[in-house]
Amino acid sequence: MQTTAAFYTGDRTFSIEQVDSPQPGPGEVQIDVAYCGICGTDLHVYQGHMDARVGSHRVIGHEMSGTVAEIGVGVAGFAPGDPVVVRPLDHCGTCPACKRGHQHICQNLKFLGLDTDGAFQQKWTVPVHTLHHLPEGLKLAHAALIEPLAVACHDVGRGKVQDGEDVLVIGGGPIGMLIAMVARHAGGVVTISEINEHRIAFAQGLGFATINPAQADAAKTVKKATGGKGADVVFEVSGSQPGVELMTDAAATRARIVMVAIHATAPKVDLFQFFWREIEMLGARVYQPADYEEAMKLLSGGAIDADAMITDVKGLDQVGDAFAELAGNPRAMKTLINCNGEA
């Protein structure tokens, strides 16, 4: 069976091709992809920063939703027509991390859509262990937010945000905004630090306090707002040196700092502050199955403003234009690609 797929071909280009759709093998499921979101990692691929990993003929994309088309031998619990999302992590099961129960950060982890072909195609075949059933009534367009929302759930879980704690999110992009929503749902009093005026307005529209560190001393502002204490939990999502400096400057005594962003170069970190105020730093990489379940619960319950987060939808044949526009659009949050029909 032929299917349409969008291949990243290097140098900020995509090729729309007709390819044979592989039948699902034992333990595999073929999905009719409905929507797939463009994430920051996808943009890094588009900009050529990950060519050594993905090559120059790869279907990328992993923030998806769809319905089961066919199941392979030995698959139980899923049937054609079931609405699903994919948790795009394929672990080895044998490395020390897996044996200790940390399959999500397997030492030989394959990330579907980067290390294998992904979801910017009409039909996608994946291991059944990566699938999650969608709650009844959840729109497939909204469900395409589950993967990035699961990232936010994992981050907030790592930070152990408690009711009434002061939370600072440094960086108001899509992941930062989702972290802010999840942290608020957990009871945190959330402030977002961001320099993009459009994102500041977006955050304020969702009811968040904001600081523009280009216009005010962000650390002093946080401390003043918290009676001199500082933020109990800080999420560094900006990936910038100023963000790293702010995370320690604004942190309270015994604060918890969660490192979410990927830094292209090793930042300078004020380790003295970790000693002096007994600050903790926690890494947060991807997600676990429970984070997906929590993300679906939050979306279904209306805790996340999905319509606000989805700022554009385009067809699969427009994927190149979508990437080009998103890379230069300061107003955008989440762009979805409609993989089985025109947007």
C-alpha positions as CSV (number, residue, x, y, z in Angstrom):
1,M,0.0,0.0,0.0
2,Q,1.3,3.5,-0.9
3,T,1.2,6.3,1.6
4,T,2.4,9.9,1.6
5,A,5.3,10.9,3.8
6,A,7.3,14.1,4.3
7,F,11.1,13.4,4.4
8,Y,13.5,15.9,5.8
9,T,16.2,16.1,3.1
10,G,18.7,18.5,4.7
11,D,19.4,22.2,4.2
12,R,15.9,23.3,5.5
13,T,14.1,21.2,2.9
14,F,11.4,18.5,2.8
15,S,10.4,16.1,0.1
16,I,6.8,14.9,-0.2
17,E,7.0,11.3,-1.4
18,Q,4.8,8.3,-2.1
19,V,6.3,5.3,-0.3
20,D,5.3,1.7,0.5
21,S,3.6,1.5,3.9
22,P,5.1,-1.4,5.8
23,Q,2.6,-3.9,7.3
24,P,2.8,-4.2,11.1
25,G,5.0,-7.1,12.2
26,P,4.6,-9.1,15.4
27,G,4.1,-6.7,18.3
28,E,3.6,-3.7,16.0
29,V,0.6,-1.5,15.2
30,Q,0.0,0.7,12.1
31,I,-1.6,4.0,12.8
32,D,-3.4,6.4,10.5
33,V,-1.8,9.6,11.7
34,A,-4.3,12.5,12.2
35,Y,-2.1,15.4,13.5
36,C,1.5,15.8,14.3
37,G,3.0,18.9,16.0
38,I,6.2,20.6,15.3
39,C,8.5,20.8,18.3
40,G,11.7,22.6,19.2
41,T,13.7,19.4,18.4
42,D,12.1,19.2,15.0
43,L,13.2,22.8,14.4
44,H,16.7,21.9,15.3
45,V,16.6,19.1,12.8
46,Y,15.2,21.5,10.1
47,Q,18.0,24.0,10.8
48,G,20.6,21.2,10.2
49,H,21.8,20.9,13.8
50,M,21.1,17.2,14.0
51,D,22.1,15.9,10.6
52,A,24.7,13.6,12.0
53,R,21.9,11.8,13.9
54,V,19.0,11.9,11.5
55,G,20.7,11.9,8.2
56,S,19.3,13.6,5.1
57,H,16.3,11.4,4.2
58,R,14.3,10.9,7.4
59,V,10.6,11.3,8.3
60,I,10.7,13.2,11.5
61,G,7.8,14.1,13.9
62,H,6.6,12.6,17.2
63,E,4.0,14.8,18.8
64,M,1.1,13.0,17.2
65,S,-2.4,11.6,17.4
66,G,-4.2,9.1,15.2
67,T,-6.3,5.9,15.0
68,V,-5.2,2.3,14.8
69,A,-5.3,1.1,11.2
70,E,-3.9,-2.5,11.5
71,I,-2.4,-4.7,14.2
72,G,0.3,-7.2,14.0
73,V,0.5,-10.8,15.3
74,G,0.4,-11.0,19.1
75,V,-1.0,-7.5,19.7
76,A,-3.6,-7.4,22.4
77,G,-5.6,-4.5,23.8
78,F,-5.8,-2.4,20.6
79,A,-8.1,-2.8,17.6
80,P,-8.6,-0.9,14.3
81,G,-10.3,2.4,14.9
82,D,-9.0,3.0,18.4
83,P,-7.9,6.6,18.9
84,V,-4.3,6.6,20.2
85,V,-1.1,8.5,20.8
86,V,2.4,7.3,20.7
87,R,5.0,7.7,23.5
88,P,8.0,7.7,21.1
89,L,10.6,5.9,23.2
90,D,11.9,2.4,22.3
91,H,14.1,1.0,25.1
92,C,16.4,-2.0,25.0
93,G,15.3,-3.6,28.2
94,T,18.8,-4.9,29.0
95,C,21.0,-2.0,29.9
96,P,21.6,-0.9,33.5
97,A,19.1,1.9,33.3
98,C,16.4,-0.3,32.1
99,K,17.1,-3.0,34.7
100,R,16.7,-0.3,37.4
101,G,13.3,0.7,36.0
102,H,14.4,3.8,34.1
103,Q,13.4,2.6,30.7
104,H,12.6,6.2,29.6
105,I,16.2,7.1,29.8
106,C,17.5,3.8,28.5
107,Q,21.3,3.9,27.7
108,N,20.5,2.6,24.2
109,L,17.2,4.6,23.8
110,K,15.8,5.0,20.3
111,F,13.6,8.1,19.9
112,L,11.0,7.5,17.3
113,G,11.0,10.3,14.8
114,L,14.7,11.0,15.2
115,D,16.5,7.6,15.3
116,T,13.7,6.0,13.2
117,D,11.2,7.4,10.8
118,G,8.4,9.4,12.6
119,A,4.9,10.7,12.2
120,F,5.0,13.3,9.4
121,Q,3.3,10.7,7.2
122,Q,-0.1,9.3,6.6
123,K,0.6,5.8,8.1
124,W,3.1,5.1,10.8
125,T,4.1,1.6,12.2
126,V,5.3,1.5,15.8
127,P,5.9,-1.0,18.6
128,V,2.7,-1.6,20.5
129,H,4.3,-0.8,23.9
130,T,4.5,2.8,22.8
131,L,0.8,3.3,22.4
132,H,-1.7,4.9,24.8
133,H,-5.5,4.8,24.4
134,L,-7.1,8.2,24.2
135,P,-9.9,9.2,26.6
136,E,-13.3,9.2,25.0
137,G,-14.3,12.5,23.5
138,L,-10.8,14.0,23.3
139,K,-10.3,15.8,20.0
140,L,-7.5,14.4,17.9
141,A,-6.1,17.9,17.3
142,H,-6.0,18.5,21.0
143,A,-4.5,15.0,21.6
144,A,-1.4,16.0,19.5
145,L,-0.5,18.1,22.5
146,I,-0.2,15.1,24.8
147,E,3.5,14.4,24.1
148,P,4.8,18.0,25.0
149,L,2.3,18.1,27.8
150,A,3.8,14.8,29.2
151,V,7.2,16.5,29.1
152,A,5.7,19.3,31.3
153,C,4.1,16.7,33.6
154,H,7.4,15.0,34.0
155,D,9.2,18.2,34.7
156,V,6.8,19.4,37.3
157,G,6.9,15.9,38.9
158,R,10.7,16.1,39.1
159,G,10.4,19.5,40.7
160,K,7.8,18.2,43.3
161,V,5.7,21.4,43.1
162,Q,3.5,21.7,46.2
163,D,0.4,23.7,46.8
164,G,1.3,27.3,47.6
165,E,4.9,27.2,46.5
166,D,6.3,30.0,44.4
167,V,7.4,28.8,41.0
168,L,9.5,30.6,38.4
169,V,9.5,29.4,34.8
170,I,12.4,30.8,32.8
171,G,11.4,30.8,29.1
172,G,7.8,31.2,27.8
173,G,7.9,29.0,24.7
174,P,5.5,26.1,24.2
175,I,7.2,23.8,26.8
176,G,7.6,26.6,29.3
177,M,4.0,27.6,28.9
178,L,2.8,24.0,29.4
179,I,5.1,23.7,32.5
180,A,3.5,26.8,33.9
181,M,0.0,25.4,33.4
182,V,0.8,22.1,35.0
183,A,2.6,23.8,37.9
184,R,-0.4,26.0,38.5
185,H,-2.7,23.0,38.4
186,A,-0.4,21.4,41.1
187,G,-1.0,24.5,43.3
188,G,2.1,26.5,42.4
189,V,2.0,30.3,42.3
190,V,3.6,30.7,38.9
191,T,5.6,33.6,37.3
192,I,7.0,33.4,33.8
193,S,10.3,35.1,32.8
194,E,10.3,35.9,29.1
195,I,11.8,38.6,26.7
196,N,9.5,38.0,23.8
197,E,6.6,40.5,24.1
198,H,4.2,38.3,22.1
199,R,4.8,35.4,24.5
200,I,4.5,37.8,27.5
201,A,1.1,38.9,26.3
202,F,0.1,35.2,25.7
203,A,1.1,34.3,29.2
204,Q,-0.7,37.2,30.7
205,G,-3.8,36.2,28.7
206,L,-3.7,32.9,30.5
207,G,-3.5,34.6,33.8
208,F,0.2,34.3,34.7
209,A,2.4,36.9,36.3
210,T,5.3,37.8,34.0
211,I,8.7,39.4,34.1
212,N,10.7,40.7,31.2
213,P,14.4,40.4,32.3
214,A,15.4,42.8,29.5
215,Q,13.4,45.5,31.2
216,A,13.7,44.7,34.9
217,D,15.9,42.8,37.4
218,A,14.1,39.5,37.3
219,A,15.7,38.1,40.5
220,K,14.9,41.2,42.5
221,T,11.3,41.2,41.2
222,V,10.8,37.5,42.2
223,K,12.3,38.2,45.7
224,K,10.2,41.2,46.2
225,A,7.0,39.3,45.2
226,T,7.9,36.5,47.6
227,G,8.8,38.6,50.7
228,G,12.5,38.3,50.1
229,K,12.4,34.5,49.9
230,G,12.7,33.8,46.2
231,A,11.2,30.9,44.1
232,D,10.8,27.5,45.8
233,V,10.9,25.8,42.4
234,V,12.7,27.1,39.3
235,F,12.4,25.6,35.8
236,E,15.2,26.6,33.4
237,V,13.5,26.3,29.9
238,S,15.3,29.1,28.0
239,G,18.5,27.3,27.1
240,S,20.4,30.6,27.6
241,Q,23.3,31.8,29.8
242,P,21.2,34.6,31.3
243,G,18.5,32.0,32.1
244,V,21.1,29.9,34.0
245,E,22.2,33.0,35.9
246,L,18.7,33.8,36.8
247,M,17.8,30.3,38.0
248,T,20.3,30.6,40.9
249,D,19.8,34.3,41.6
250,A,16.1,33.9,42.0
251,A,16.1,30.6,43.9
252,A,15.0,30.5,47.5
253,T,17.0,28.7,50.3
254,R,16.7,25.0,49.6
255,A,15.0,25.7,46.3
256,R,14.7,23.0,43.6
257,I,15.9,23.9,40.2
258,V,14.8,21.7,37.2
259,M,17.0,21.8,34.2
260,V,14.6,21.4,31.2
261,A,16.4,23.1,28.3
262,I,19.1,21.6,26.1
263,H,22.1,23.9,26.1
264,A,24.1,23.9,22.9
265,T,27.2,24.8,24.9
266,A,28.0,24.1,28.5
267,P,26.7,27.1,30.5
268,K,28.5,28.7,33.5
269,V,26.7,27.8,36.7
270,D,27.2,29.5,40.1
271,L,27.9,26.4,42.2
272,F,28.6,28.5,45.2
273,Q,24.9,29.2,45.5
274,F,24.1,25.5,45.6
275,F,26.5,25.2,48.6
276,W,25.5,28.4,50.3
277,R,21.7,27.9,50.2
278,E,21.5,24.1,49.8
279,I,19.9,24.3,46.5
280,E,19.1,21.1,44.5
281,M,19.4,20.7,40.7
282,L,17.4,18.1,38.9
283,G,17.6,17.0,35.3
284,A,14.4,16.3,33.4
285,R,14.7,14.6,30.0
286,V,11.6,13.0,28.5
287,Y,8.7,11.2,30.3
288,Q,7.3,8.0,31.7
289,P,4.0,6.2,31.0
290,A,2.4,7.8,34.0
291,D,3.3,11.3,32.6
292,Y,1.3,10.4,29.5
293,E,-1.7,9.3,31.6
294,E,-1.5,12.5,33.6
295,A,-1.3,14.6,30.4
296,M,-4.4,13.0,29.0
297,K,-6.2,13.6,32.3
298,L,-5.3,17.3,32.3
299,L,-6.4,17.8,28.7
300,S,-9.6,15.9,29.2
301,G,-10.4,17.9,32.4
302,G,-9.8,21.3,30.7
303,A,-6.8,22.2,32.9
304,I,-4.9,23.0,29.7
305,D,-6.1,25.6,27.1
306,A,-5.5,23.5,24.0
307,D,-7.1,25.9,21.6
308,A,-4.9,28.7,22.8
309,M,-1.8,26.6,22.4
310,I,-2.6,25.5,18.8
311,T,-1.8,28.6,16.8
312,D,-1.7,27.1,13.2
313,V,-2.7,23.9,11.3
314,K,-1.4,23.0,7.9
315,G,-1.6,20.1,5.5
316,L,1.1,17.5,5.0
317,D,2.1,18.9,1.6
318,Q,2.7,22.3,3.4
319,V,5.2,20.9,5.9
320,G,8.1,22.8,4.5
321,D,6.2,26.1,4.6
322,A,5.1,25.3,8.1
323,F,8.6,24.9,9.3
324,A,9.8,28.0,7.6
325,E,7.0,30.1,9.0
326,L,7.4,28.7,12.5
327,A,11.2,29.3,12.6
328,G,10.6,33.1,12.0
329,N,7.3,33.6,13.8
330,P,7.6,35.2,17.3
331,R,3.8,34.8,17.9
332,A,3.5,31.1,17.3
333,M,3.1,28.5,20.0
334,K,2.2,25.1,18.4
335,T,1.8,24.4,14.7
336,L,0.1,21.1,13.8
337,I,0.4,19.2,10.6
338,N,-2.8,17.5,9.4
339,C,-1.4,14.3,8.0
340,N,-4.5,12.8,6.4
341,G,-6.2,15.7,4.7
342,E,-5.9,19.4,4.0
343,A,-6.0,21.7,7.0
